[in-house]
Structures are given as C-alpha cells and as structure tokens.
C-alpha cells in the first residue's frame, strides 16, 4: 500500500500530516474531482437519518466540516460536534461554521474524549478508511452513542460492474493523482486516496465489521453505480 509519507510515523501521524498539507485545496478538489456529485451523495446519505430525533450530532473525521454543516441543515440538531486529527482542516471548518451550535475539536477517533452513551447520532464521511485500527474505531464510536442511536458511514466502495470498474480504476489510479498534484502541496495525497479506497472492506465486508463491533446493521444505499455507499446501523 502506498503511504502518504515514507517515514517511521504511524499511519495516524501520516494521515494527520497529509491532511494538514492539503487542507487549503481540499474542498476545491473534492468538488472538482467528483464533478460536484459528492454533494448529492452527502445529502442523500444524511436523509437516511431523518426518522431519528437527534439533539447532539457527532461528526468524526469531519475535515473542513462539510458533512457536519450539511447535517445541521438537514437534521436540525441542537448541537454539532466535529472531530478530526488535522488542526489545519479544523481551522477551515471553524471559519465555515454558521452558528454557535458547532464545536470543532481535535481528537482521535480511536480514543474519543466523550462520555459513554452521550451522543444521539454519529457520522463519518470518507474517513473510516483512514482509521489506523478500524475495529477499535468502530467500537469506540459505539461506546459514545446512546442505545438505539444511529451511526452513518459514507465511503467509497469497490465498483464491480464492467466497464465502470475498469473506468473508475483508471480514473482513481492515474487521473486523480495527476490533478491532485497540480493543485495540492502534497504529491502523494491522491495516490494514497486511490490505495485507501481499494483497500477498504466495502459492501458486505464492512457490514460484517460493523456487526462485529456490536452495531445492528439497518441498511446500505449505493450511489452512482456503487462508487460510493452509505451504511446505516444502530447501537
């Protein structure tokens, strides 16, 4: 697997450094590389949470806060907490947050600083594939959720249908890194994106990991022929 940094740092430190380095161009490249489709993916996945009453929403790997801000608009919680390893990402998130309902804090998804049974819902968009220990992260998220509360994951998945599988592989492996290198301070970041997407245990494999962590799986929803998948589960 291509690592974002060739060093003795842990994956966690590598990911932190990588996102600190690309924070300034992150939002622009998300829109550019996905042709804006990622906005629809985020919106449709968050709508899966509308049947729940959510007072306090926790958005993990919040990045620049896009998912948290959209979640606030769709779900209308009283408080939104966004957590991320990257200080530079969080600085942008704080600049974008529209009200005092938002709190953006630096922290580790595998060692959450929140009390047991304290959150009404948790979300992660394009972040679980960066967990150093996926199973530990899932168990920790479950710990802070109230019983019966939802957990929503939005993540890239492996496309299986011909010829989309081959086309998406070429796009993510060769085209995205070239475009990313033009606009990003970190030439390795979008090579890492491709590798992390294809290494992630998507589909039924990820459902099994959720269940092993103690979640009750509800349903999944695929977008754009399976390029992206939303997973809804409950504590």
C-alpha positions, 0 to 999 in steps of 0.5 A: 500500500502506498503511504502518504509519507515514507517515514517511521510515523504511524499511519495516524501521524501520516494521515494527520500530516497529509491532511494538514498539507492539503487542507487549503485545496481540499474542498476545491478538489473534492468538488472538482474531482467528483464533478460536484456529485459528492454533494448529492451523495452527502445529502442523500446519505444524511436523509437516511437519518431523518426518522431519528430525533437527534439533539447532539450530532457527532461528526468524526473525521469531519475535515473542513466540516462539510458533512457536519454543516450539511447535517445541521441543515438537514437534521436540525440538531441542537448541537454539532460536534466535529472531530478530526486529527488535522488542526489545519482542516479544523481551522477551515471548518471553524471559519465555515461554521454558521452558528454557535451550535458547532464545536470543532475539536481535535481528537482521535477517533480511536480514543474519543474524549466523550462520555459513554452513551452521550451522543444521539447520532454519529457520522463519518464521511470518507474517513473510516478508511483512514482509521489506523485500527478500524475495529477499535474505531468502530467500537469506540464510536459505539461506546459514545452513542446512546442505545438505539442511536444511529451511526452513518458511514459514507465511503467509497466502495469497490465498483464491480460492474464492467466497464465502470470498474475498469473506468473508475480504476483508471480514473482513481489510479492515474487521473486523480493523482495527476490533478491532485498534484497540480493543485495540492502541496502534497504529491502523494495525497491522491495516490494514497486516496486511490490505495485507501479506497481499494483497500477498504472492506466495502459492501458486505465486508464492512457490514460484517465489521460493523456487526462485529463491533456490536452495531445492528446493521439497518441498511446500505444505499449505493450511489452512482453505480456503487462508487460510493455507499452509505451504511446505516446501523444502530447501537 
